[in-house]
Amino acid sequence: TFVHESWHIRSLSASPDGKSILVGRQYGGAALFPVDGGPSASLGAMDHVYGVTFSPDGQLAAVSGWGADSKTKLHVFRADTFEETAVLEPYETGAIVSLDERHGFLPDGRLLSAGLGGLWASDPTTGASEPLFEGICTAFASSADGRRIALVARATEDNRAPSRVVLLDLDAGTETHLPNYGNKMFAVAMNATGTTIVTGDHDGTVRV
């Protein structure tokens, strides 16, 4: 057991080498916990954390959340020194922003994030953000090479509003609606090669 505080844990991500766990906690901020039981390290001063992820090489740890100013931001830290290297703001105040806990970064180093303002790719080096999908995006998952992204697009902010699964092919620049998954999607996952999509809906049905 690494976390003893009574915080609601919203997001978890394992480092590529399996030596650290990145934890996002509601009201408790984000922290890195060594698997060997060493001391943990807090990242930033956020009150609410919505998502966490590592870069493919494990050198960066990204966190989405907000603090005292109630502005949702993407924070990027060095995983070895815990130094904050970038703060990105592609979203409006108060929006919940999710990250892909397994494949959160594109191969070109941009960080993927999703929320009420769509799906975005943000460059921690330049601070620039590019929309990849316009519309309410409540969940997404990427292939390991970043070429395919499956997302859940919802009609309105209501959690029970009709939703659909969309497959993005970044190489071809296409968006494909996958109607066989229904219109009550809540969660989505994709395997590393981008050949299999798994969804979960409000009725408890899992589709592959």
Salt bridges, closest charged atoms under 4 A:
GLU5 OE1 - ARG25 NH1 3.63
ASP69 OD2 - LYS73 NZ 2.92
ASP80 OD2 - ARG78 NH2 2.72
GLU84 OE2 - HIS75 ND1 2.67
ASP108 OD2 - ARG110 NE 2.97
GLU130 OE1 - ARG110 NH1 2.54
ASP145 OD2 - ARG147 NE 3.91
ASP171 OD2 - ARG147 NE 3.58
ASP201 OD2 - ARG207 NH1 2.90
ASP203 OD2 - LYS184 NZ 3.21
